């Protein structure tokens, strides 16, 4: 099973919580007030939803693909 990571970039504050909690290192360190997904690691998402549940702005959604 694979998972998709969706981020509402307009609402992201770049706090870095997703970067800190992701066990698969799917996120890059925030730069310029926004977080980004490391494209090379996107397929490494294990669907643990740590980023989704711990995002203080609730801007991340994990989907099953």
N, C-alpha and C positions, 0 to 999 in steps of 0.2 A: 504494500500500500504506500502511496506517496501523498505528501501533504503540500498545500500551498500556503504561502505567507502573504497576507494582504495588510498594508499599512495605509492609514489615512494620513498622508504626508502633510496635508493642510492643518491637521490638528496635532501632529507630533511636536512635542516641545524639545526633543533631543536630550531627555534626561539620562539616557543610557541604561535604563533598567533592563531592557531586552538584551542588550549587549552583555550585561553582567550575568544574567540568569540562564542564557541559552547554553545548554550542554553540548550542542552540536556546532557552536560558533558560526551560526548562520548570519549574524549581524556584524556590521563593521562598527568600529568606535565612532560615536557621534562627532560630526564635523560641521561647523557652521550652524549649529542649532537643530540639526536633523540627523536621524539615524538612517542607515541604509542596509540593505540586504547584500551580503557578499554573493554575487551571482554564482561563483564557483561552488559555494557551499549550500545553495538553495536546495539542492536535492538531498542534502544531509539531514534535513528536518525530520525528526522522529515523531512529531505530533504530540510532544509532551505538554504543550500549551502553557509552559512556564511564562513565556513572553506575553501571551494573551491574558493570562490571569493576573500577572503582576504589573502590567502596564498601568500606571496611575491615571493616564488619560483615556484608557480603553480604546486605543486606536488600532490595535492589532487583532486580526482575525485569522485563525488557522482553519483551513478547509481540507477536507479529504478529496483527493483527485482520483 
